[in-house]
Amino acid sequence: MSTATLTSKGQITIPALVRSALGVEAGDRVEFVQVEPGRFELVAATQSVTALKGLVRKPASPVSIASMNEAIAAHGAKAR
């Protein structure tokens, strides 16, 4: 288990073993994600938003605004 000490300025040095496992280096960004009260995960945020291109496929056929509104109304009514 790796540990770090918080400085008086609120800074920490991420141990080399953790930096290596996350694949981060100087200048990279990390995110702190709360997974439950008092518990956070440190996640590397090194990819740009352009890396997400193509992640979600286009639908086989276009969906009309009217059918979207109908689906929202139907599912919204069920939630109440």
DOMAR-716352 format. One record per residue: x, y, z of N, C-alpha, C in turn. Coordinates in steps of 0.05 Angstrom, whole numbers. Layout:
<numis>
     nX     nY     nZ    caX    caY    caZ     cX     cY     cZ
      X      Y      Z      X      Y      Z      X      Y      Z
...
</numis>
This chain:
<numis>
     nX     nY     nZ    caX    caY    caZ     cX     cY     cZ
     17    -24      0      0      0      0     18     25      0
     11     44    -17     26     69    -19     12     90     -2
     28    107     10     16    129     26     29    156     17
     16    177     24     27    204     18     19    222     41
     34    244     45     28    263     67     18    289     55
     -3    299     67    -15    325     58      2    348     70
     10    367     53     26    389     62      7    411     73
     19    431     85      3    453     96    -11    469     74
     -2    466     50    -15    480     27    -37    462     14
    -42    438     25    -62    421     15    -53    404     -9
    -27    401    -12    -16    386    -34     -6    359    -25
     -6    340    -44      6    313    -39     23    306    -63
     43    289    -58     58    277    -80     48    249    -83
     39    243   -108     29    216   -113     54    198   -116
     55    176   -100     78    158   -101     84    148   -129
    109    143   -135    118    135   -162    103    109   -171
     99     91   -153     86     66   -160     57     71   -169
     43     89   -156     16     96   -164     15    111   -190
     34    130   -194     36    145   -219     40    126   -242
     58    107   -238     64     87   -259     39     70   -266
     25     61   -245      1     44   -249    -21     60   -264
    -23     86   -258    -43    102   -271    -34    112   -299
     -9    110   -304      2    119   -330      2    149   -332
      6    163   -309      7    192   -310     35    202   -305
     40    226   -315     66    239   -310     62    269   -306
     83    283   -302     81    312   -296     64    326   -317
     45    342   -308     28    358   -325      2    344   -332
      0    318   -327    -26    304   -331    -46    311   -310
    -71    308   -316    -93    313   -297   -103    288   -285
   -112    289   -260   -126    267   -247   -152    277   -236
   -171    260   -233   -197    267   -221   -200    251   -195
   -213    264   -176   -220    250   -151   -250    245   -152
   -258    220   -153   -286    212   -156   -296    200   -130
   -317    212   -118   -328    202    -93   -344    177    -99
   -337    154    -87   -351    129    -91   -370    124    -68
   -366    136    -46   -384    135    -23   -374    156     -3
   -390    164     16   -381    185     34   -355    178     48
   -335    196     45   -309    191     58   -291    174     42
   -299    165     18   -282    147      1   -281    158    -27
   -257    162    -38   -253    172    -64   -235    154    -81
   -238    155   -107   -220    141   -125   -204    162   -141
   -179    157   -146   -162    174   -162   -162    162   -190
   -171    178   -209   -174    169   -237   -157    186   -255
   -141    174   -273   -126    189   -292   -145    202   -312
   -142    227   -318   -158    242   -337   -140    251   -360
   -126    232   -372   -106    239   -391   -116    240   -420
   -139    228   -425   -149    228   -453   -166    252   -459
   -163    262   -483   -179    285   -491   -207    276   -499
   -225    295   -501   -253    288   -508   -254    277   -536
   -235    283   -553   -236    272   -580   -231    242   -581
   -220    231   -559   -216    202   -557   -242    188   -555
   -264    201   -548   -290    189   -546   -304    186   -572
   -293    198   -593   -306    198   -620   -309    169   -629
   -334    162   -637   -339    135   -647   -346    115   -626
   -347    124   -601   -353    106   -579   -382     97   -580
   -400    115   -588   -429    108   -590   -436    108   -619
   -447     86   -628   -455     83   -656   -480     99   -663
   -482    107   -688   -506    120   -697   -529    100   -698
   -554    108   -693   -576     89   -694   -580     80   -723
   -591     56   -727   -596     46   -754   -615     63   -769
   -635     74   -756   -654     93   -769   -657    117   -752
   -661    140   -764   -664    165   -748   -689    164   -730
   -687    176   -707   -709    178   -689   -721    206   -691
   -747    207   -694   -760    233   -697   -764    246   -669
   -766    273   -670   -771    288   -645   -797    279   -633
   -817    274   -649   -844    265   -639   -841    239   -624
   -826    220   -635   -824    194   -621   -807    196   -595
   -787    215   -595   -772    220   -571   -790    231   -549
   -807    251   -557   -826    263   -538   -846    242   -527
   -855    224   -544   -873    203   -535   -860    184   -515
   -835    177   -521   -820    159   -503   -815    173   -476
   -808    198   -477   -804    213   -452   -830    215   -435
   -852    221   -449   -877    223   -435   -885    196   -423
   -882    175   -438   -890    148   -428   -873    139   -404
   -846    143   -406   -829    135   -384   -830    154   -360
   -835    179   -366   -838    199   -344   -863    194   -328
   -884    185   -341   -910    179   -327   -906    154   -309
   -890    135   -318   -885    111   -302   -868    117   -277
   -851    137   -279   -833    144   -256   -849    156   -233
   -871    168   -239   -887    180   -217   -902    160   -203
</numis>
